[in-house]
Amino acid sequence: MDKNYGLDRVLEPKGLTPATAWKINNDRNLHSKEARINLERIHLEWDNFQQIVSSCGFDEDKIKAKIMDLVEKRGKLHNPFTGTGGVLIGTIEEEAEDLVSENDLRVGDRIYCITSLSCLPLHIESIQEIDYNYGQITCQGYAILFEASPVYKLEKGLRPDYTLAAIDEAGTLFGAYNIAIEHQNKNIVIIGRNVYTTMMYSAAVREAIGPMYNVIAVMDKYAKESLTQEEIETVMYPLIKETYFVDLTEPIKSFQSMIGKNPLVGEADQVIIAEDIFGAETLAVMMVKPFGDLYFTAVENHYAEAQIVAESMGKIMTMYAFDQYIKDYPDFTIRVVKNIQMKLDEINRLYESKKRKNKLTRNRAKSIMITSAGKEDDFVYQSQVTKSMIDEVMNIAKYDCNVIIQGETGVGKEKVLSLIHQNSERHGNPCIKINCATIAESLAESEFFGYEAGAFTGAQASGKPGYFEMANNGILFLDEIGTLSMNMQSKLLRVLQESQFYRVGGTRQISVNVRVIVANNVPLKDLVDKGK
């Protein structure tokens, strides 16, 4: 705990780490035990990249603007919709005098940092290019690294695109290797997201079990994009013995089609799930042998659903989800990259020859629709304008900030509230809904803040909590906020700013943790201009 990992950079809310804070200080001036890096390339975690580009309709100007706006608002690259960031390559520009480098790095060294950008201060000045194949951007700007941030010198001769993508998978690659070597797994299935990641996991397990192994690749049938099956099979051989392209959203049908061709498909020692399409987890459970190993490259890859499927089938297996920093894994990852560098270069030549944009596949889009159906509840819509609004609502839901919902009577302001509540960290806590137009002026203060016993004639003998106490740790929704008197609005100011208040007739200050969401059918700015 002695090393600097950026606690003094946290702006909002105080007392959290940079990884969990909403906003951090990305000022370029160095603090103690820090270094500043000139940015070259950023690799966005795949779910982060897909969410951003799909929400922008693959419009490059919008994608660039969205990434830069996200960084500007938070001081770091942390997508609240997915909870993920990315990793970077850059050049050391300046180091604090008291910074001690474990890897003897100096100003001018070209480095990669495996600390997630959801933890590091970041500023992007411009984005030059978007690489859809790897989910990366080339950009100008800077990042601030802390003494505790693992940093490694970039080796010459390795392309930055596939090297950075490998580094982002480094923890899970090393985990797949360790499981294979510990259990001496020989028959392995990789449910891959694309050619590149499938090959990387295959190369990692080959390091563990040597040449006497059998790896089968399973990919979604739409993941081929403009590449032919022959091109993919050629580039992946001999790392991968067989490749199947199936509809991952129909796992039972896909399993039956494969096992008819190769019975070993249902007897895998280890299944690696690197794809997040809904259905991949069910297929993995069906393919692994009893007491075999199921390995998720991310917990988000429907880990919980796989547990339920296995239980329903009465199938016992060991399930893993591993993605954390271990000192040796960057060296292991670079070794794997070097071992298959010729193959990786070949994949790049294929990508470049097709000049393609690796957009959302049909099944990935279907998977996103399935997994987000619960989030949108019964809110049914068709127009692009409403879709954009819903995307913003889902985004805002993850930020624990106060919100104003503005719209004419009947347009669905309470439905927006419901979406925010269901998809926020407060979804398990109360959402207290109050219509301000129904509150009598004489009772407003006691209704909002509560009162102590005997505070006024007619008061309950035991006192009464107000709306803010009732909504503690949850959400307080104030509809028709514009109908409150100016006097009551001023009394709300302190609790909105400080989250503290006194009950009517009370002498003890009460602190609450409430997210306040208000709605009005007349633009509040218009009421301000009119002095109301």
Secondary structure as GFF3:
##gff-version 3
##sequence-region A 1 532
A	DSSP	three_ten_helix	7	9	.	.	.	ID=ss1
A	DSSP	beta_strand	10	12	.	.	.	ID=ss2
A	DSSP	beta_strand	23	24	.	.	.	ID=ss3
A	DSSP	beta_strand	34	44	.	.	.	ID=ss4
A	DSSP	alpha_helix	46	55	.	.	.	ID=ss5
A	DSSP	alpha_helix	60	74	.	.	.	ID=ss6
A	DSSP	beta_strand	86	95	.	.	.	ID=ss7
A	DSSP	beta_strand	110	113	.	.	.	ID=ss8
A	DSSP	beta_strand	122	131	.	.	.	ID=ss9
A	DSSP	beta_strand	136	146	.	.	.	ID=ss10
A	DSSP	beta_strand	151	153	.	.	.	ID=ss11
A	DSSP	alpha_helix	160	168	.	.	.	ID=ss12
A	DSSP	alpha_helix	170	183	.	.	.	ID=ss13
A	DSSP	beta_strand	187	192	.	.	.	ID=ss14
A	DSSP	alpha_helix	195	209	.	.	.	ID=ss15
A	DSSP	beta_strand	214	220	.	.	.	ID=ss16
A	DSSP	alpha_helix	229	236	.	.	.	ID=ss17
A	DSSP	beta_strand	242	246	.	.	.	ID=ss18
A	DSSP	alpha_helix	251	259	.	.	.	ID=ss19
A	DSSP	three_ten_helix	263	266	.	.	.	ID=ss20
A	DSSP	beta_strand	268	273	.	.	.	ID=ss21
A	DSSP	alpha_helix	280	287	.	.	.	ID=ss22
A	DSSP	beta_strand	288	296	.	.	.	ID=ss23
A	DSSP	alpha_helix	303	313	.	.	.	ID=ss24
A	DSSP	beta_strand	318	321	.	.	.	ID=ss25
A	DSSP	alpha_helix	329	339	.	.	.	ID=ss26
A	DSSP	alpha_helix	341	354	.	.	.	ID=ss27
A	DSSP	alpha_helix	362	376	.	.	.	ID=ss28
A	DSSP	alpha_helix	384	398	.	.	.	ID=ss29
A	DSSP	beta_strand	403	406	.	.	.	ID=ss30
A	DSSP	alpha_helix	413	422	.	.	.	ID=ss31
A	DSSP	beta_strand	431	435	.	.	.	ID=ss32
A	DSSP	three_ten_helix	436	438	.	.	.	ID=ss33
A	DSSP	three_ten_helix	441	443	.	.	.	ID=ss34
A	DSSP	alpha_helix	444	449	.	.	.	ID=ss35
A	DSSP	alpha_helix	467	470	.	.	.	ID=ss36
A	DSSP	beta_strand	475	479	.	.	.	ID=ss37
A	DSSP	three_ten_helix	481	483	.	.	.	ID=ss38
A	DSSP	alpha_helix	486	498	.	.	.	ID=ss39
A	DSSP	beta_strand	500	502	.	.	.	ID=ss40
A	DSSP	beta_strand	509	511	.	.	.	ID=ss41
A	DSSP	beta_strand	515	520	.	.	.	ID=ss42
A	DSSP	alpha_helix	524	529	.	.	.	ID=ss43
###
